[in-house]
Amino acid sequence: MKIISSVITPALTILLVWLIVPCIVSIRHKAEKAAIDDKKMCYLRSGVITMWVLLGVAFLLTLAVLVGTILYIVIPEIMEASTGDIWGIILTWVLGVILDVFIIVFLTICTREITYNNNSFTDIRLNRKKQQYFYKDITKIESTIKIVYGMSESRRGNLKIYFGEKYVKIPATMLGVNEFMTLLHTKCPNLNFD
């Protein structure tokens, strides 16, 4: 039985990956086309939804630890906690808070959206604060974007657009970055991409 399970489990895993990766690549290509059509750069919507769900689960975990701690303080005979249990509660508190903070930071990053037209681009953050930048004000452009080939093609690096000393950093993982770079080449022909 061990031999069968040691062969079947990896085989089923490989089969599952072989079936899922093309679906994920297809979803990303459709989302990339939609971003290009809408003249924007953004992250995959499914990733953002997943982060909202994880945030809800993380808050529930933190709430459960809070309730357990309150019960332990108010009615210690019900909880019957030992010294080791107290350290476990403290560790769970710390991990819960770290998880909450990590997900909030990641959500802040993932909900960013950049729209553009022929004159400018607008950076929209989580709180819907908009900052508009004009192509004519660009002083320098740096690109460290590289294409990485693996199970599917992906991009790594950043695009930095300088406006004097200030700059806007656009991650290569956002959808629609290549088309925006093409537009930048036409709008800022006198600037070299470092």
C-alpha positions as CSV (number, residue, x, y, z in Angstrom):
1,M,0.0,0.0,0.0
2,K,2.9,2.4,0.8
3,I,4.4,1.8,-2.7
4,I,1.0,2.6,-4.3
5,S,0.6,5.8,-2.2
6,S,4.1,6.9,-2.8
7,V,3.6,6.6,-6.6
8,I,0.0,7.8,-6.8
9,T,0.4,11.0,-4.7
10,P,3.3,12.5,-6.8
11,A,1.5,11.4,-10.0
12,L,-1.7,13.0,-9.0
13,T,0.2,16.2,-7.9
14,I,2.0,16.4,-11.3
15,L,-1.3,15.8,-13.1
16,L,-3.0,18.5,-11.1
17,V,-0.2,21.0,-11.7
18,W,-0.2,20.1,-15.4
19,L,-4.0,20.9,-15.5
20,I,-4.0,24.0,-13.3
21,V,-1.0,25.9,-14.7
22,P,-2.6,26.4,-18.2
23,C,-5.8,27.7,-16.5
24,I,-3.8,30.2,-14.4
25,V,-1.8,31.3,-17.5
26,S,-5.1,31.7,-19.5
27,I,-6.7,33.8,-16.7
28,R,-3.6,36.0,-16.5
29,H,-3.5,36.5,-20.3
30,K,-7.2,37.5,-20.3
31,A,-6.6,39.9,-17.4
32,E,-3.6,41.3,-19.2
33,K,-5.7,42.0,-22.3
34,A,-8.4,43.6,-20.3
35,A,-5.8,45.9,-18.6
36,I,-4.4,46.9,-22.0
37,D,-7.9,47.6,-23.4
38,D,-8.7,49.7,-20.3
39,K,-5.3,51.5,-20.5
40,K,-4.4,50.6,-16.9
41,M,-1.9,48.7,-14.9
42,C,-3.2,46.6,-12.0
43,Y,-2.9,43.2,-10.2
44,L,-5.0,40.1,-10.9
45,R,-8.4,40.6,-9.4
46,S,-8.5,37.0,-8.1
47,G,-5.3,37.7,-6.1
48,V,-6.9,40.7,-4.5
49,I,-10.1,38.7,-3.6
50,T,-7.9,36.0,-2.1
51,M,-6.2,38.5,0.1
52,W,-9.5,39.9,1.3
53,V,-10.6,36.4,2.2
54,L,-7.3,35.7,4.0
55,L,-7.7,39.0,5.9
56,G,-11.1,37.9,7.1
57,V,-9.7,34.6,8.3
58,A,-6.8,36.3,10.0
59,F,-9.1,38.7,11.8
60,L,-11.2,35.7,12.9
61,L,-8.1,34.0,14.2
62,T,-7.1,37.1,16.1
63,L,-10.7,37.4,17.5
64,A,-10.7,33.7,18.6
65,V,-7.4,34.2,20.4
66,L,-8.8,37.4,22.1
67,V,-11.9,35.5,23.3
68,G,-9.7,32.6,24.5
69,T,-7.5,35.0,26.4
70,I,-10.5,36.8,28.0
71,L,-12.0,33.5,29.0
72,Y,-8.7,32.4,30.5
73,I,-8.5,35.7,32.5
74,V,-12.2,35.8,33.6
75,I,-12.9,32.1,34.2
76,P,-9.5,30.3,34.5
77,E,-11.0,27.1,35.9
78,I,-12.9,26.5,32.6
79,M,-9.8,26.9,30.4
80,E,-7.5,24.8,32.7
81,A,-4.4,26.4,31.1
82,S,-0.9,25.6,32.2
83,T,2.2,27.7,31.8
84,G,2.9,26.1,28.5
85,D,-0.6,27.0,27.3
86,I,0.0,30.6,28.3
87,W,3.2,30.7,26.1
88,G,1.1,29.1,23.3
89,I,-1.5,31.9,23.7
90,I,1.2,34.6,23.6
91,L,2.8,33.0,20.5
92,T,-0.7,32.8,18.8
93,W,-1.3,36.4,19.6
94,V,2.1,37.4,18.1
95,L,1.5,35.3,15.0
96,G,-2.0,36.6,14.6
97,V,-1.0,40.2,14.7
98,I,2.0,39.6,12.3
99,L,-0.4,37.8,9.9
100,D,-2.9,40.7,10.1
101,V,-0.2,43.3,9.4
102,F,1.3,41.3,6.6
103,I,-2.0,40.8,4.8
104,I,-3.0,44.5,5.2
105,V,0.3,45.6,3.7
106,F,0.0,43.1,0.9
107,L,-3.6,44.3,0.3
108,T,-2.4,47.9,0.2
109,I,0.1,46.9,-2.5
110,C,-2.3,44.7,-4.5
111,T,-5.2,47.2,-4.7
112,R,-3.0,49.8,-6.5
113,E,-4.1,50.7,-10.0
114,I,-2.5,53.0,-12.5
115,T,-4.5,54.4,-15.4
116,Y,-3.0,56.3,-18.3
117,N,-3.8,58.3,-21.4
118,N,-1.8,60.2,-24.0
119,N,-0.9,63.1,-21.6
120,S,-0.5,61.6,-18.2
121,F,-0.9,58.7,-15.8
122,T,-2.7,58.5,-12.5
123,D,-1.6,56.4,-9.6
124,I,-4.6,55.2,-7.5
125,R,-3.9,53.7,-4.1
126,L,-6.0,51.7,-1.6
127,N,-7.6,54.7,-0.1
128,R,-8.5,55.9,-3.6
129,K,-6.1,58.8,-3.3
130,K,-5.1,59.8,-6.8
131,Q,-1.9,61.3,-7.9
132,Q,-1.6,62.5,-11.5
133,Y,1.8,62.7,-13.3
134,F,2.4,64.3,-16.7
135,Y,4.8,62.8,-19.3
136,K,6.3,66.2,-20.0
137,D,7.6,66.4,-16.4
138,I,9.5,63.1,-16.5
139,T,13.3,63.7,-16.0
140,K,14.6,60.1,-16.0
141,I,13.3,56.5,-16.5
142,E,15.0,53.4,-15.0
143,S,13.9,49.9,-15.9
144,T,15.2,46.7,-14.2
145,I,12.4,44.6,-15.8
146,K,13.5,41.2,-17.0
147,I,11.4,38.4,-18.4
148,V,11.8,35.1,-16.5
149,Y,10.9,31.8,-18.1
150,G,9.7,28.9,-16.0
151,M,6.4,27.0,-16.0
152,S,5.0,30.2,-17.5
153,E,6.6,33.5,-18.6
154,S,6.8,36.1,-15.9
155,R,8.4,39.5,-15.3
156,R,10.7,40.6,-12.5
157,G,12.0,44.0,-11.5
158,N,10.7,47.6,-11.4
159,L,10.1,50.6,-13.6
160,K,11.1,53.9,-11.9
161,I,9.9,57.1,-13.4
162,Y,11.6,60.2,-12.0
163,F,10.1,63.6,-11.6
164,G,13.2,65.5,-10.4
165,E,14.1,63.8,-7.0
166,K,10.7,62.1,-6.6
167,Y,9.9,58.9,-8.5
168,V,7.1,56.5,-9.1
169,K,8.0,52.8,-8.8
170,I,5.9,50.4,-10.8
171,P,6.5,46.7,-10.2
172,A,6.9,44.5,-13.3
173,T,4.3,42.1,-11.9
174,M,1.5,44.5,-12.6
175,L,-0.6,43.7,-15.6
176,G,-0.2,46.1,-18.6
177,V,3.3,47.3,-17.8
178,N,4.8,46.4,-21.2
179,E,2.3,48.5,-23.1
180,F,2.8,51.4,-20.7
181,M,6.6,51.2,-21.3
182,T,5.9,51.3,-25.1
183,L,3.8,54.4,-24.6
184,L,6.6,55.9,-22.5
185,H,9.1,55.3,-25.3
186,T,6.9,57.3,-27.7
187,K,6.1,60.1,-25.2
188,C,9.6,60.5,-23.9
189,P,11.9,59.7,-26.9
190,N,14.8,61.8,-25.6
191,L,15.0,59.7,-22.4
192,N,17.0,56.5,-22.4
193,F,15.7,53.6,-20.3
194,D,18.6,52.6,-18.0
